[in-house]
Amino acid sequence: MLRPGAGVLTIVHDPEDDSATVHSALAAHDRELRQVTIHPTVGTTAARMIALDVLTALGMHITAETIKREHLSTPDRAFSAAAAWLTAYEIDVVIVVRAHLLSAAARHGLSRLATDAAVRVVAIWHGRRPDDWAEAFGHAPSMTREIEEVEAALAGARRRRGPEPPPDPAS
């Protein structure tokens, strides 16, 4: 069964680069709500880095040794691992701040992640809007939407269901 919003790419367009938008996105990181926030590694253009940033947001300690041992040195392998772990952790939403700074290959990787892991990717884009969101991310136009508020993008997050409480012995 697909999760709500699976495969959808939602772009929060924040042309003014409002700090409140970034703070809201960072505060939304909550694995119990089945959502993680990715703050891309500063200064890198390698597409695989966004996948490694996803793994880091899931709590994994990524080192050069980890990359070698787990065969994460290519974008395909890194994105496949990220998709597998997002699925295993039952994550519904992946929020990415500063998406406007990502390379085209990294944005296309996010599109692939949305599809492969059946998650909703929320990309926070600051500054000038590209002519076509779907083209900028290499994502299906029918599965791409733009909104202007991060809170609207995160509506519907759901808590994990815990074990049922034991029956009340008094009843």
C-alpha positions in Angstrom: 0.0 0.0 0.0 1.4 3.4 -1.0 1.7 6.0 1.7 -0.1 9.4 1.4 1.7 11.6 -1.1 4.0 8.8 -2.2 6.1 9.9 -5.2 5.0 13.5 -5.0 7.5 16.3 -5.3 6.3 19.4 -3.5 8.3 22.6 -3.9 7.9 25.3 -1.2 8.9 28.5 -3.1 10.4 31.0 -0.7 11.6 33.8 -2.9 12.5 36.0 0.0 14.6 33.3 1.8 12.6 33.9 5.0 14.5 32.4 7.9 11.2 31.3 9.5 10.7 28.9 6.5 14.0 27.3 7.1 13.4 27.1 10.9 10.0 25.5 10.3 11.6 22.9 8.0 14.4 22.1 10.4 12.0 21.9 13.3 9.8 19.4 11.3 12.5 16.7 11.5 10.7 14.0 13.6 11.0 10.3 12.8 8.0 9.6 15.0 6.0 11.8 12.6 7.6 9.8 9.7 9.5 12.8 8.3 13.1 13.8 8.1 14.7 17.1 7.2 17.9 17.2 5.1 20.2 20.2 5.3 22.5 19.5 2.3 26.3 19.4 2.9 27.6 22.9 2.3 29.9 23.5 -0.7 29.4 20.2 -2.5 28.0 19.6 -5.9 28.3 15.8 -6.0 24.8 14.2 -6.5 25.6 11.3 -4.1 26.1 13.7 -1.2 22.4 14.5 -1.0 21.7 10.7 -0.6 24.4 10.5 2.0 22.8 13.5 3.8 19.5 11.5 3.8 21.3 8.6 5.5 22.8 11.0 8.0 19.4 12.5 8.8 18.2 8.9 9.5 20.9 8.7 12.2 23.7 6.9 10.3 27.2 7.9 10.9 28.7 8.2 7.4 32.5 8.1 7.1 34.9 7.3 4.3 35.1 3.8 5.7 31.3 3.5 5.7 31.2 4.6 2.0 33.7 2.0 1.0 32.3 -0.8 3.1 28.7 -0.2 2.0 29.6 0.6 -1.6 28.1 4.1 -1.5 30.7 5.8 -3.8 28.3 6.2 -6.8 25.1 8.2 -6.9 23.1 5.2 -7.9 24.3 3.1 -5.0 23.9 5.9 -2.5 20.4 6.8 -3.6 19.4 3.1 -3.6 20.6 2.8 0.0 18.8 5.9 1.0 15.6 4.6 -0.6 15.9 1.3 1.1 16.5 2.9 4.6 13.6 5.4 4.1 11.4 2.4 3.3 12.7 0.4 6.3 12.1 3.3 8.7 8.6 3.9 7.1 9.4 7.6 6.4 6.7 9.4 4.5 8.2 12.8 4.0 11.7 14.0 3.1 12.2 17.7 3.5 15.2 19.3 1.8 16.2 22.9 2.7 18.2 25.1 0.3 17.2 22.9 -2.8 18.1 25.9 -5.1 21.8 25.2 -4.3 21.7 21.6 -5.4 23.1 20.5 -8.8 20.7 19.3 -11.5 21.9 15.7 -10.8 21.2 16.0 -7.1 17.7 17.4 -7.8 17.1 14.5 -10.2 18.3 12.2 -7.4 15.6 13.6 -5.1 13.0 12.9 -7.8 14.2 9.3 -8.0 14.1 9.1 -4.2 10.4 10.2 -4.2 9.6 7.4 -6.7 11.9 4.6 -5.5 11.1 5.1 -1.7 7.5 6.1 -2.3 7.9 9.2 -0.2 6.8 12.8 -0.6 9.8 15.0 -1.1 9.4 18.6 0.0 12.0 20.8 -1.5 12.5 24.3 -0.1 13.6 26.6 -2.9 14.8 30.1 -2.2 15.2 32.8 -4.7 14.1 33.0 -8.4 11.7 30.4 -9.6 12.8 28.3 -12.5 10.6 28.2 -15.6 9.4 24.6 -15.0 9.6 22.8 -11.6 9.2 19.4 -13.1 12.1 20.0 -15.6 14.3 21.4 -12.8 13.9 18.3 -10.8 13.5 15.8 -13.6 10.1 14.8 -12.1 6.8 13.9 -13.7 4.7 17.1 -14.1 1.6 15.3 -12.8 3.4 14.5 -9.6 5.0 18.0 -9.0 3.3 20.8 -7.2 4.3 24.2 -5.9 3.1 25.9 -2.7 4.3 28.9 -0.7 4.1 27.8 2.9 6.1 25.0 4.6 3.3 24.3 7.1 0.9 23.5 4.3 3.5 21.1 2.8 3.8 19.2 6.1 0.1 19.0 6.9 -1.0 15.4 7.4 2.1 14.1 9.1 1.1 11.1 11.2 2.5 9.6 14.3 3.6 5.9 14.4 1.1 3.6 15.9 2.5 2.2 19.1 1.5 -1.0 20.7 -2.1 -1.2 21.9 -2.4 -0.4 25.6 -3.3 -3.4 27.7 -6.9 -3.8 28.6 -8.1 -2.2 31.8 -8.4 -5.0 34.4 -11.1 -3.1 36.2 -13.5 -3.4 33.3 
